[in-house]
């Protein structure tokens, strides 16, 4: 059984790029277009890890991370374009 990773990003090009690389390495990927979509998908599919963008519409990555931590104990990799020291997780 392939490890399952949920990729959450509002940019379709980023989602596709990450998905292609992970699938080449033997992972099964699922995609969510924003935080609300991610919370819905994670209830439908048991994933082994989440790759989560921070800046998204509807619900940002920090809020999604907070909600996921309430119910799931899975690794979350935060994906961000922010680079300032004060903006790092």
PyMOL Python script that loads the backbone (N, CA, C, O; Angstrom):
from pymol import cmd

cmd.read_pdbstr("""\
ATOM      1  N   UNK A   1       0.842  -1.176   0.000  1.00  0.00           N
ATOM      2  CA  UNK A   1       0.000   0.000   0.000  1.00  0.00           C
ATOM      3  C   UNK A   1       0.892   1.246   0.000  1.00  0.00           C
ATOM      4  O   UNK A   1       1.810   1.363   0.812  1.00  0.00           O
ATOM      5  N   UNK A   2       0.614   2.164  -0.912  1.00  0.00           N
ATOM      6  CA  UNK A   2       1.412   3.383  -1.039  1.00  0.00           C
ATOM      7  C   UNK A   2       1.079   4.373   0.073  1.00  0.00           C
ATOM      8  O   UNK A   2      -0.086   4.515   0.445  1.00  0.00           O
ATOM      9  N   UNK A   3       2.095   5.061   0.610  1.00  0.00           N
ATOM     10  CA  UNK A   3       1.813   6.127   1.574  1.00  0.00           C
ATOM     11  C   UNK A   3       0.985   7.227   0.903  1.00  0.00           C
ATOM     12  O   UNK A   3       1.225   7.580  -0.251  1.00  0.00           O
ATOM     13  N   UNK A   4       0.010   7.761   1.640  1.00  0.00           N
ATOM     14  CA  UNK A   4      -0.912   8.761   1.092  1.00  0.00           C
ATOM     15  C   UNK A   4      -0.590  10.141   1.648  1.00  0.00           C
ATOM     16  O   UNK A   4      -0.448  10.321   2.858  1.00  0.00           O
ATOM     17  N   UNK A   5      -0.479  11.117   0.743  1.00  0.00           N
ATOM     18  CA  UNK A   5      -0.160  12.485   1.141  1.00  0.00           C
ATOM     19  C   UNK A   5      -1.210  13.430   0.578  1.00  0.00           C
ATOM     20  O   UNK A   5      -1.544  13.372  -0.605  1.00  0.00           O
ATOM     21  N   UNK A   6      -1.725  14.294   1.433  1.00  0.00           N
ATOM     22  CA  UNK A   6      -2.675  15.325   1.017  1.00  0.00           C
ATOM     23  C   UNK A   6      -1.907  16.619   0.786  1.00  0.00           C
ATOM     24  O   UNK A   6      -1.219  17.108   1.682  1.00  0.00           O
ATOM     25  N   UNK A   7      -2.026  17.172  -0.416  1.00  0.00           N
ATOM     26  CA  UNK A   7      -1.365  18.424  -0.781  1.00  0.00           C
ATOM     27  C   UNK A   7      -2.423  19.520  -0.780  1.00  0.00           C
ATOM     28  O   UNK A   7      -3.402  19.451  -1.523  1.00  0.00           O
ATOM     29  N   UNK A   8      -2.220  20.528   0.056  1.00  0.00           N
ATOM     30  CA  UNK A   8      -3.206  21.602   0.203  1.00  0.00           C
ATOM     31  C   UNK A   8      -2.564  22.919  -0.218  1.00  0.00           C
ATOM     32  O   UNK A   8      -1.677  23.434   0.462  1.00  0.00           O
ATOM     33  N   UNK A   9      -3.024  23.456  -1.346  1.00  0.00           N
ATOM     34  CA  UNK A   9      -2.497  24.725  -1.852  1.00  0.00           C
ATOM     35  C   UNK A   9      -3.515  25.309  -2.813  1.00  0.00           C
ATOM     36  O   UNK A   9      -4.131  24.577  -3.589  1.00  0.00           O
ATOM     37  N   UNK A  10      -3.696  26.618  -2.769  1.00  0.00           N
ATOM     38  CA  UNK A  10      -4.660  27.254  -3.670  1.00  0.00           C
ATOM     39  C   UNK A  10      -4.092  27.456  -5.074  1.00  0.00           C
ATOM     40  O   UNK A  10      -4.840  27.782  -5.996  1.00  0.00           O
ATOM     41  N   UNK A  11      -2.804  27.271  -5.251  1.00  0.00           N
ATOM     42  CA  UNK A  11      -2.168  27.416  -6.564  1.00  0.00           C
ATOM     43  C   UNK A  11      -2.138  26.049  -7.262  1.00  0.00           C
ATOM     44  O   UNK A  11      -1.435  25.145  -6.809  1.00  0.00           O
ATOM     45  N   UNK A  12      -2.890  25.888  -8.354  1.00  0.00           N
ATOM     46  CA  UNK A  12      -2.935  24.582  -9.020  1.00  0.00           C
ATOM     47  C   UNK A  12      -1.583  24.127  -9.566  1.00  0.00           C
ATOM     48  O   UNK A  12      -1.325  22.926  -9.646  1.00  0.00           O
ATOM     49  N   UNK A  13      -0.723  25.062  -9.938  1.00  0.00           N
ATOM     50  CA  UNK A  13       0.598  24.700 -10.466  1.00  0.00           C
ATOM     51  C   UNK A  13       1.479  24.112  -9.362  1.00  0.00           C
ATOM     52  O   UNK A  13       2.209  23.148  -9.594  1.00  0.00           O
ATOM     53  N   UNK A  14       1.411  24.687  -8.177  1.00  0.00           N
ATOM     54  CA  UNK A  14       2.182  24.153  -7.039  1.00  0.00           C
ATOM     55  C   UNK A  14       1.673  22.760  -6.682  1.00  0.00           C
ATOM     56  O   UNK A  14       2.464  21.837  -6.487  1.00  0.00           O
ATOM     57  N   UNK A  15       0.346  22.609  -6.596  1.00  0.00           N
ATOM     58  CA  UNK A  15      -0.228  21.291  -6.280  1.00  0.00           C
ATOM     59  C   UNK A  15       0.223  20.247  -7.292  1.00  0.00           C
ATOM     60  O   UNK A  15       0.611  19.140  -6.918  1.00  0.00           O
ATOM     61  N   UNK A  16       0.171  20.597  -8.565  1.00  0.00           N
ATOM     62  CA  UNK A  16       0.555  19.645  -9.610  1.00  0.00           C
ATOM     63  C   UNK A  16       2.039  19.301  -9.526  1.00  0.00           C
ATOM     64  O   UNK A  16       2.409  18.132  -9.634  1.00  0.00           O
ATOM     65  N   UNK A  17       2.888  20.303  -9.335  1.00  0.00           N
ATOM     66  CA  UNK A  17       4.329  20.076  -9.251  1.00  0.00           C
ATOM     67  C   UNK A  17       4.677  19.158  -8.081  1.00  0.00           C
ATOM     68  O   UNK A  17       5.417  18.189  -8.248  1.00  0.00           O
ATOM     69  N   UNK A  18       4.148  19.462  -6.906  1.00  0.00           N
ATOM     70  CA  UNK A  18       4.422  18.638  -5.726  1.00  0.00           C
ATOM     71  C   UNK A  18       3.888  17.224  -5.941  1.00  0.00           C
ATOM     72  O   UNK A  18       4.554  16.244  -5.610  1.00  0.00           O
ATOM     73  N   UNK A  19       2.703  17.130  -6.489  1.00  0.00           N
ATOM     74  CA  UNK A  19       2.077  15.830  -6.737  1.00  0.00           C
ATOM     75  C   UNK A  19       2.911  14.976  -7.696  1.00  0.00           C
ATOM     76  O   UNK A  19       3.122  13.789  -7.446  1.00  0.00           O
ATOM     77  N   UNK A  20       3.377  15.572  -8.779  1.00  0.00           N
ATOM     78  CA  UNK A  20       4.182  14.832  -9.764  1.00  0.00           C
ATOM     79  C   UNK A  20       5.449  14.277  -9.120  1.00  0.00           C
ATOM     80  O   UNK A  20       5.779  13.106  -9.307  1.00  0.00           O
ATOM     81  N   UNK A  21       6.151  15.102  -8.371  1.00  0.00           N
ATOM     82  CA  UNK A  21       7.392  14.646  -7.741  1.00  0.00           C
ATOM     83  C   UNK A  21       7.134  13.541  -6.714  1.00  0.00           C
ATOM     84  O   UNK A  21       7.877  12.562  -6.654  1.00  0.00           O
ATOM     85  N   UNK A  22       6.092  13.697  -5.917  1.00  0.00           N
ATOM     86  CA  UNK A  22       5.796  12.680  -4.904  1.00  0.00           C
ATOM     87  C   UNK A  22       5.355  11.364  -5.539  1.00  0.00           C
ATOM     88  O   UNK A  22       5.748  10.290  -5.082  1.00  0.00           O
ATOM     89  N   UNK A  23       4.549  11.443  -6.583  1.00  0.00           N
ATOM     90  CA  UNK A  23       4.099  10.222  -7.257  1.00  0.00           C
ATOM     91  C   UNK A  23       5.266   9.490  -7.908  1.00  0.00           C
ATOM     92  O   UNK A  23       5.287   8.259  -7.934  1.00  0.00           O
ATOM     93  N   UNK A  24       6.232  10.231  -8.433  1.00  0.00           N
ATOM     94  CA  UNK A  24       7.435   9.603  -9.009  1.00  0.00           C
ATOM     95  C   UNK A  24       8.234   8.852  -7.955  1.00  0.00           C
ATOM     96  O   UNK A  24       8.944   7.896  -8.268  1.00  0.00           O
ATOM     97  N   UNK A  25       8.115   9.288  -6.705  1.00  0.00           N
ATOM     98  CA  UNK A  25       8.843   8.642  -5.605  1.00  0.00           C
ATOM     99  C   UNK A  25       8.014   7.553  -4.925  1.00  0.00           C
ATOM    100  O   UNK A  25       8.444   6.976  -3.926  1.00  0.00           O
ATOM    101  N   UNK A  26       6.829   7.274  -5.463  1.00  0.00           N
ATOM    102  CA  UNK A  26       6.043   6.157  -4.950  1.00  0.00           C
ATOM    103  C   UNK A  26       4.956   6.507  -3.955  1.00  0.00           C
ATOM    104  O   UNK A  26       4.454   5.623  -3.260  1.00  0.00           O
ATOM    105  N   UNK A  27       4.582   7.763  -3.867  1.00  0.00           N
ATOM    106  CA  UNK A  27       3.509   8.170  -2.961  1.00  0.00           C
ATOM    107  C   UNK A  27       2.200   8.313  -3.732  1.00  0.00           C
ATOM    108  O   UNK A  27       2.194   8.624  -4.923  1.00  0.00           O
ATOM    109  N   UNK A  28       1.106   8.083  -3.038  1.00  0.00           N
ATOM    110  CA  UNK A  28      -0.213   8.352  -3.607  1.00  0.00           C
ATOM    111  C   UNK A  28      -0.628   9.732  -3.106  1.00  0.00           C
ATOM    112  O   UNK A  28      -0.568   9.996  -1.905  1.00  0.00           O
ATOM    113  N   UNK A  29      -1.047  10.611  -4.010  1.00  0.00           N
ATOM    114  CA  UNK A  29      -1.360  11.980  -3.601  1.00  0.00           C
ATOM    115  C   UNK A  29      -2.833  12.305  -3.784  1.00  0.00           C
ATOM    116  O   UNK A  29      -3.518  11.774  -4.659  1.00  0.00           O
ATOM    117  N   UNK A  30      -3.283  13.196  -2.923  1.00  0.00           N
ATOM    118  CA  UNK A  30      -4.622  13.763  -2.987  1.00  0.00           C
ATOM    119  C   UNK A  30      -4.441  15.269  -2.923  1.00  0.00           C
ATOM    120  O   UNK A  30      -3.492  15.757  -2.310  1.00  0.00           O
ATOM    121  N   UNK A  31      -5.342  16.004  -3.548  1.00  0.00           N
ATOM    122  CA  UNK A  31      -5.199  17.455  -3.587  1.00  0.00           C
ATOM    123  C   UNK A  31      -6.421  18.142  -3.004  1.00  0.00           C
ATOM    124  O   UNK A  31      -7.551  17.676  -3.155  1.00  0.00           O
ATOM    125  N   UNK A  32      -6.170  19.264  -2.332  1.00  0.00           N
ATOM    126  CA  UNK A  32      -7.233  20.124  -1.814  1.00  0.00           C
ATOM    127  C   UNK A  32      -6.907  21.552  -2.229  1.00  0.00           C
ATOM    128  O   UNK A  32      -5.750  21.969  -2.185  1.00  0.00           O
ATOM    129  N   UNK A  33      -7.940  22.305  -2.634  1.00  0.00           N
ATOM    130  CA  UNK A  33      -7.724  23.651  -3.170  1.00  0.00           C
ATOM    131  C   UNK A  33      -7.664  24.735  -2.103  1.00  0.00           C
ATOM    132  O   UNK A  33      -7.208  25.846  -2.371  1.00  0.00           O
ATOM    133  N   UNK A  34      -8.119  24.421  -0.900  1.00  0.00           N
ATOM    134  CA  UNK A  34      -8.046  25.384   0.203  1.00  0.00           C
ATOM    135  C   UNK A  34      -8.248  24.641   1.523  1.00  0.00           C
ATOM    136  O   UNK A  34      -8.387  23.418   1.546  1.00  0.00           O
ATOM    137  N   UNK A  35      -8.262  25.393   2.609  1.00  0.00           N
ATOM    138  CA  UNK A  35      -8.376  24.779   3.925  1.00  0.00           C
ATOM    139  C   UNK A  35      -9.669  24.031   4.152  1.00  0.00           C
ATOM    140  O   UNK A  35      -9.668  22.947   4.735  1.00  0.00           O
ATOM    141  N   UNK A  36     -10.769  24.594   3.699  1.00  0.00           N
ATOM    142  CA  UNK A  36     -12.062  23.931   3.878  1.00  0.00           C
ATOM    143  C   UNK A  36     -12.118  22.620   3.103  1.00  0.00           C
ATOM    144  O   UNK A  36     -12.620  21.614   3.604  1.00  0.00           O
ATOM    145  N   UNK A  37     -11.604  22.639   1.888  1.00  0.00           N
ATOM    146  CA  UNK A  37     -11.543  21.424   1.076  1.00  0.00           C
ATOM    147  C   UNK A  37     -10.649  20.380   1.749  1.00  0.00           C
ATOM    148  O   UNK A  37     -10.950  19.187   1.711  1.00  0.00           O
ATOM    149  N   UNK A  38      -9.562  20.822   2.356  1.00  0.00           N
ATOM    150  CA  UNK A  38      -8.642  19.905   3.045  1.00  0.00           C
ATOM    151  C   UNK A  38      -9.333  19.194   4.198  1.00  0.00           C
ATOM    152  O   UNK A  38      -9.188  17.983   4.363  1.00  0.00           O
ATOM    153  N   UNK A  39     -10.085  19.945   4.996  1.00  0.00           N
ATOM    154  CA  UNK A  39     -10.769  19.333   6.137  1.00  0.00           C
ATOM    155  C   UNK A  39     -11.807  18.317   5.671  1.00  0.00           C
ATOM    156  O   UNK A  39     -12.011  17.292   6.323  1.00  0.00           O
ATOM    157  N   UNK A  40     -12.450  18.591   4.568  1.00  0.00           N
ATOM    158  CA  UNK A  40     -13.420  17.643   4.016  1.00  0.00           C
ATOM    159  C   UNK A  40     -12.713  16.388   3.508  1.00  0.00           C
ATOM    160  O   UNK A  40     -13.155  15.272   3.780  1.00  0.00           O
ATOM    161  N   UNK A  41     -11.616  16.569   2.770  1.00  0.00           N
ATOM    162  CA  UNK A  41     -10.902  15.416   2.191  1.00  0.00           C
ATOM    163  C   UNK A  41     -10.277  14.537   3.264  1.00  0.00           C
ATOM    164  O   UNK A  41     -10.242  13.314   3.129  1.00  0.00           O
ATOM    165  N   UNK A  42      -9.787  15.155   4.322  1.00  0.00           N
ATOM    166  CA  UNK A  42      -9.120  14.362   5.355  1.00  0.00           C
ATOM    167  C   UNK A  42     -10.114  13.486   6.111  1.00  0.00           C
ATOM    168  O   UNK A  42      -9.733  12.487   6.721  1.00  0.00           O
ATOM    169  N   UNK A  43     -11.379  13.863   6.068  1.00  0.00           N
ATOM    170  CA  UNK A  43     -12.416  13.019   6.660  1.00  0.00           C
ATOM    171  C   UNK A  43     -12.825  11.888   5.723  1.00  0.00           C
ATOM    172  O   UNK A  43     -13.411  10.901   6.169  1.00  0.00           O
ATOM    173  N   UNK A  44     -12.525  12.015   4.442  1.00  0.00           N
ATOM    174  CA  UNK A  44     -12.878  10.998   3.446  1.00  0.00           C
ATOM    175  C   UNK A  44     -11.758   9.985   3.223  1.00  0.00           C
ATOM    176  O   UNK A  44     -12.019   8.810   2.966  1.00  0.00           O
ATOM    177  N   UNK A  45     -10.516  10.442   3.323  1.00  0.00           N
ATOM    178  CA  UNK A  45      -9.355   9.601   3.016  1.00  0.00           C
ATOM    179  C   UNK A  45      -8.386   9.639   4.190  1.00  0.00           C
ATOM    180  O   UNK A  45      -8.040  10.715   4.678  1.00  0.00           O
ATOM    181  N   UNK A  46      -7.947   8.467   4.646  1.00  0.00           N
ATOM    182  CA  UNK A  46      -6.954   8.410   5.719  1.00  0.00           C
ATOM    183  C   UNK A  46      -5.580   8.639   5.092  1.00  0.00           C
ATOM    184  O   UNK A  46      -5.065   7.786   4.370  1.00  0.00           O
ATOM    185  N   UNK A  47      -4.996   9.802   5.377  1.00  0.00           N
ATOM    186  CA  UNK A  47      -3.688  10.122   4.807  1.00  0.00           C
ATOM    187  C   UNK A  47      -2.598   9.940   5.852  1.00  0.00           C
ATOM    188  O   UNK A  47      -2.858   9.948   7.055  1.00  0.00           O
ATOM    189  N   UNK A  48      -1.370   9.776   5.364  1.00  0.00           N
ATOM    190  CA  UNK A  48      -0.221   9.584   6.243  1.00  0.00           C
ATOM    191  C   UNK A  48       0.507  10.886   6.542  1.00  0.00           C
ATOM    192  O   UNK A  48       1.286  10.968   7.492  1.00  0.00           O
ATOM    193  N   UNK A  49       0.247  11.914   5.715  1.00  0.00           N
ATOM    194  CA  UNK A  49       0.934  13.194   5.872  1.00  0.00           C
ATOM    195  C   UNK A  49       0.166  14.269   5.118  1.00  0.00           C
ATOM    196  O   UNK A  49      -0.534  13.983   4.147  1.00  0.00           O
ATOM    197  N   UNK A  50       0.308  15.520   5.580  1.00  0.00           N
ATOM    198  CA  UNK A  50      -0.304  16.663   4.903  1.00  0.00           C
ATOM    199  C   UNK A  50       0.791  17.669   4.568  1.00  0.00           C
ATOM    200  O   UNK A  50       1.611  18.011   5.420  1.00  0.00           O
ATOM    201  N   UNK A  51       0.801  18.140   3.326  1.00  0.00           N
ATOM    202  CA  UNK A  51       1.651  19.260   2.922  1.00  0.00           C
ATOM    203  C   UNK A  51       0.713  20.443   2.782  1.00  0.00           C
ATOM    204  O   UNK A  51      -0.205  20.421   1.963  1.00  0.00           O
ATOM    205  N   UNK A  52       0.943  21.479   3.582  1.00  0.00           N
ATOM    206  CA  UNK A  52      -0.046  22.526   3.788  1.00  0.00           C
ATOM    207  C   UNK A  52       0.516  23.915   3.515  1.00  0.00           C
ATOM    208  O   UNK A  52       1.480  24.344   4.149  1.00  0.00           O
ATOM    209  N   UNK A  53      -0.096  24.610   2.566  1.00  0.00           N
ATOM    210  CA  UNK A  53       0.253  26.004   2.286  1.00  0.00           C
ATOM    211  C   UNK A  53      -0.278  26.873   3.424  1.00  0.00           C
ATOM    212  O   UNK A  53      -1.286  26.533   4.043  1.00  0.00           O
ATOM    213  N   UNK A  54       0.380  27.970   3.697  1.00  0.00           N
ATOM    214  CA  UNK A  54      -0.072  28.865   4.764  1.00  0.00           C
ATOM    215  C   UNK A  54      -1.061  29.891   4.244  1.00  0.00           C
ATOM    216  O   UNK A  54      -2.122  30.083   4.837  1.00  0.00           O
ATOM    217  N   UNK A  55      -0.730  30.551   3.147  1.00  0.00           N
ATOM    218  CA  UNK A  55      -1.578  31.639   2.642  1.00  0.00           C
ATOM    219  C   UNK A  55      -2.587  31.102   1.634  1.00  0.00           C
ATOM    220  O   UNK A  55      -2.255  30.853   0.475  1.00  0.00           O
ATOM    221  N   UNK A  56      -3.837  30.927   2.098  1.00  0.00           N
ATOM    222  CA  UNK A  56      -4.910  30.431   1.240  1.00  0.00           C
ATOM    223  C   UNK A  56      -6.198  31.181   1.558  1.00  0.00           C
ATOM    224  O   UNK A  56      -6.360  31.704   2.660  1.00  0.00           O
ATOM    225  N   UNK A  57      -7.115  31.233   0.592  1.00  0.00           N
ATOM    226  CA  UNK A  57      -8.413  31.859   0.861  1.00  0.00           C
ATOM    227  C   UNK A  57      -9.287  30.941   1.726  1.00  0.00           C
ATOM    228  O   UNK A  57      -9.000  29.754   1.877  1.00  0.00           O
ATOM    229  N   UNK A  58     -10.332  31.500   2.276  1.00  0.00           N
ATOM    230  CA  UNK A  58     -11.339  30.797   3.084  1.00  0.00           C
ATOM    231  C   UNK A  58     -10.825  30.378   4.457  1.00  0.00           C
ATOM    232  O   UNK A  58     -11.449  30.703   5.467  1.00  0.00           O
ATOM    233  N   UNK A  59      -9.725  29.678   4.515  1.00  0.00           N
ATOM    234  CA  UNK A  59      -9.152  29.230   5.786  1.00  0.00           C
ATOM    235  C   UNK A  59      -7.659  29.068   5.571  1.00  0.00           C
ATOM    236  O   UNK A  59      -7.238  28.260   4.743  1.00  0.00           O
ATOM    237  N   UNK A  60      -6.851  29.824   6.304  1.00  0.00           N
ATOM    238  CA  UNK A  60      -5.404  29.745   6.076  1.00  0.00           C
ATOM    239  C   UNK A  60      -4.805  28.477   6.685  1.00  0.00           C
ATOM    240  O   UNK A  60      -5.462  27.755   7.435  1.00  0.00           O
ATOM    241  N   UNK A  61      -3.557  28.231   6.345  1.00  0.00           N
ATOM    242  CA  UNK A  61      -2.888  27.019   6.782  1.00  0.00           C
ATOM    243  C   UNK A  61      -2.738  26.887   8.283  1.00  0.00           C
ATOM    244  O   UNK A  61      -2.769  25.775   8.810  1.00  0.00           O
ATOM    245  N   UNK A  62      -2.577  28.005   8.983  1.00  0.00           N
ATOM    246  CA  UNK A  62      -2.470  27.939  10.441  1.00  0.00           C
ATOM    247  C   UNK A  62      -3.768  27.429  11.058  1.00  0.00           C
ATOM    248  O   UNK A  62      -3.745  26.601  11.969  1.00  0.00           O
ATOM    249  N   UNK A  63      -4.902  27.928  10.558  1.00  0.00           N
ATOM    250  CA  UNK A  63      -6.201  27.482  11.070  1.00  0.00           C
ATOM    251  C   UNK A  63      -6.455  26.014  10.738  1.00  0.00           C
ATOM    252  O   UNK A  63      -6.998  25.269  11.554  1.00  0.00           O
ATOM    253  N   UNK A  64      -6.060  25.607   9.541  1.00  0.00           N
ATOM    254  CA  UNK A  64      -6.214  24.200   9.156  1.00  0.00           C
ATOM    255  C   UNK A  64      -5.358  23.323  10.064  1.00  0.00           C
ATOM    256  O   UNK A  64      -5.820  22.290  10.550  1.00  0.00           O
ATOM    257  N   UNK A  65      -4.125  23.730  10.290  1.00  0.00           N
ATOM    258  CA  UNK A  65      -3.220  22.982  11.164  1.00  0.00           C
ATOM    259  C   UNK A  65      -3.819  22.841  12.564  1.00  0.00           C
ATOM    260  O   UNK A  65      -3.785  21.760  13.152  1.00  0.00           O
ATOM    261  N   UNK A  66      -4.363  23.927  13.088  1.00  0.00           N
ATOM    262  CA  UNK A  66      -4.989  23.912  14.407  1.00  0.00           C
ATOM    263  C   UNK A  66      -6.142  22.904  14.446  1.00  0.00           C
ATOM    264  O   UNK A  66      -6.259  22.128  15.394  1.00  0.00           O
ATOM    265  N   UNK A  67      -6.989  22.918  13.416  1.00  0.00           N
ATOM    266  CA  UNK A  67      -8.125  21.991  13.356  1.00  0.00           C
ATOM    267  C   UNK A  67      -7.660  20.543  13.220  1.00  0.00           C
ATOM    268  O   UNK A  67      -8.211  19.652  13.866  1.00  0.00           O
ATOM    269  N   UNK A  68      -6.653  20.307  12.387  1.00  0.00           N
ATOM    270  CA  UNK A  68      -6.148  18.947  12.213  1.00  0.00           C
ATOM    271  C   UNK A  68      -5.571  18.403  13.513  1.00  0.00           C
ATOM    272  O   UNK A  68      -5.770  17.234  13.841  1.00  0.00           O
ATOM    273  N   UNK A  69      -4.864  19.237  14.245  1.00  0.00           N
ATOM    274  CA  UNK A  69      -4.242  18.805  15.499  1.00  0.00           C
ATOM    275  C   UNK A  69      -5.272  18.415  16.558  1.00  0.00           C
ATOM    276  O   UNK A  69      -4.960  17.646  17.467  1.00  0.00           O
ATOM    277  N   UNK A  70      -6.475  18.929  16.453  1.00  0.00           N
ATOM    278  CA  UNK A  70      -7.531  18.565  17.409  1.00  0.00           C
ATOM    279  C   UNK A  70      -7.905  17.087  17.295  1.00  0.00           C
ATOM    280  O   UNK A  70      -8.250  16.452  18.291  1.00  0.00           O
ATOM    281  N   UNK A  71      -7.836  16.543  16.078  1.00  0.00           N
ATOM    282  CA  UNK A  71      -8.384  15.210  15.835  1.00  0.00           C
ATOM    283  C   UNK A  71      -7.396  14.194  15.266  1.00  0.00           C
ATOM    284  O   UNK A  71      -7.643  12.990  15.338  1.00  0.00           O
ATOM    285  N   UNK A  72      -6.295  14.657  14.707  1.00  0.00           N
ATOM    286  CA  UNK A  72      -5.370  13.750  14.030  1.00  0.00           C
ATOM    287  C   UNK A  72      -3.940  13.952  14.523  1.00  0.00           C
ATOM    288  O   UNK A  72      -3.533  15.059  14.875  1.00  0.00           O
ATOM    289  N   UNK A  73      -3.199  12.862  14.537  1.00  0.00           N
ATOM    290  CA  UNK A  73      -1.787  12.913  14.902  1.00  0.00           C
ATOM    291  C   UNK A  73      -0.973  12.460  13.686  1.00  0.00           C
ATOM    292  O   UNK A  73      -0.397  11.373  13.669  1.00  0.00           O
ATOM    293  N   UNK A  74      -0.946  13.332  12.668  1.00  0.00           N
ATOM    294  CA  UNK A  74      -0.207  13.027  11.447  1.00  0.00           C
ATOM    295  C   UNK A  74       0.806  14.140  11.192  1.00  0.00           C
ATOM    296  O   UNK A  74       0.596  15.278  11.613  1.00  0.00           O
ATOM    297  N   UNK A  75       1.899  13.820  10.508  1.00  0.00           N
ATOM    298  CA  UNK A  75       2.878  14.864  10.185  1.00  0.00           C
ATOM    299  C   UNK A  75       2.272  15.915   9.254  1.00  0.00           C
ATOM    300  O   UNK A  75       1.524  15.596   8.331  1.00  0.00           O
ATOM    301  N   UNK A  76       2.617  17.175   9.522  1.00  0.00           N
ATOM    302  CA  UNK A  76       2.177  18.288   8.679  1.00  0.00           C
ATOM    303  C   UNK A  76       3.418  19.076   8.280  1.00  0.00           C
ATOM    304  O   UNK A  76       4.153  19.572   9.134  1.00  0.00           O
ATOM    305  N   UNK A  77       3.643  19.184   6.974  1.00  0.00           N
ATOM    306  CA  UNK A  77       4.742  19.979   6.440  1.00  0.00           C
ATOM    307  C   UNK A  77       4.154  21.285   5.934  1.00  0.00           C
ATOM    308  O   UNK A  77       3.326  21.282   5.022  1.00  0.00           O
ATOM    309  N   UNK A  78       4.574  22.401   6.519  1.00  0.00           N
ATOM    310  CA  UNK A  78       4.059  23.707   6.118  1.00  0.00           C
ATOM    311  C   UNK A  78       4.837  24.190   4.899  1.00  0.00           C
ATOM    312  O   UNK A  78       6.067  24.236   4.910  1.00  0.00           O
ATOM    313  N   UNK A  79       4.106  24.547   3.850  1.00  0.00           N
ATOM    314  CA  UNK A  79       4.671  25.019   2.597  1.00  0.00           C
ATOM    315  C   UNK A  79       4.344  26.499   2.484  1.00  0.00           C
ATOM    316  O   UNK A  79       3.174  26.879   2.527  1.00  0.00           O
ATOM    317  N   UNK A  80       5.371  27.344   2.338  1.00  0.00           N
ATOM    318  CA  UNK A  80       5.106  28.776   2.337  1.00  0.00           C
ATOM    319  C   UNK A  80       6.092  29.541   1.471  1.00  0.00           C
ATOM    320  O   UNK A  80       7.220  29.105   1.244  1.00  0.00           O
ATOM    321  N   UNK A  81       5.644  30.675   1.000  1.00  0.00           N
ATOM    322  CA  UNK A  81       6.513  31.586   0.260  1.00  0.00           C
ATOM    323  C   UNK A  81       7.079  32.655   1.183  1.00  0.00           C
ATOM    324  O   UNK A  81       7.900  33.471   0.766  1.00  0.00           O
ATOM    325  N   UNK A  82       6.644  32.652   2.425  1.00  0.00           N
ATOM    326  CA  UNK A  82       7.124  33.652   3.380  1.00  0.00           C
ATOM    327  C   UNK A  82       8.576  33.355   3.727  1.00  0.00           C
ATOM    328  O   UNK A  82       8.956  32.197   3.899  1.00  0.00           O
ATOM    329  N   UNK A  83       9.386  34.406   3.829  1.00  0.00           N
ATOM    330  CA  UNK A  83      10.796  34.186   4.072  1.00  0.00           C
ATOM    331  C   UNK A  83      11.380  34.979   5.222  1.00  0.00           C
ATOM    332  O   UNK A  83      12.508  34.715   5.638  1.00  0.00           O
ATOM    333  N   UNK A  84      10.650  35.934   5.740  1.00  0.00           N
ATOM    334  CA  UNK A  84      11.154  36.733   6.852  1.00  0.00           C
ATOM    335  C   UNK A  84      11.225  35.887   8.123  1.00  0.00           C
ATOM    336  O   UNK A  84      10.383  35.013   8.333  1.00  0.00           O
ATOM    337  N   UNK A  85      12.206  36.137   8.954  1.00  0.00           N
ATOM    338  CA  UNK A  85      12.368  35.397  10.195  1.00  0.00           C
ATOM    339  C   UNK A  85      11.112  35.470  11.052  1.00  0.00           C
ATOM    340  O   UNK A  85      10.724  34.474  11.661  1.00  0.00           O
ATOM    341  N   UNK A  86      10.476  36.629  11.106  1.00  0.00           N
ATOM    342  CA  UNK A  86       9.276  36.795  11.933  1.00  0.00           C
ATOM    343  C   UNK A  86       8.072  36.047  11.370  1.00  0.00           C
ATOM    344  O   UNK A  86       7.070  35.888  12.068  1.00  0.00           O
ATOM    345  N   UNK A  87       8.150  35.587  10.125  1.00  0.00           N
ATOM    346  CA  UNK A  87       7.031  34.903   9.485  1.00  0.00           C
ATOM    347  C   UNK A  87       7.190  33.390   9.465  1.00  0.00           C
ATOM    348  O   UNK A  87       6.309  32.686   8.971  1.00  0.00           O
ATOM    349  N   UNK A  88       8.277  32.888   9.984  1.00  0.00           N
ATOM    350  CA  UNK A  88       8.517  31.452   9.936  1.00  0.00           C
ATOM    351  C   UNK A  88       7.750  30.745  11.037  1.00  0.00           C
ATOM    352  O   UNK A  88       7.476  31.310  12.096  1.00  0.00           O
ATOM    353  N   UNK A  89       7.407  29.476  10.754  1.00  0.00           N
ATOM    354  CA  UNK A  89       6.642  28.663  11.695  1.00  0.00           C
ATOM    355  C   UNK A  89       7.550  28.205  12.810  1.00  0.00           C
ATOM    356  O   UNK A  89       7.106  27.502  13.718  1.00  0.00           O
TER     357      UNK A  89
END
""", "prot")
cmd.dss("prot")
cmd.show_as("cartoon", "prot")
cmd.util.cbc("prot")
cmd.orient("prot")
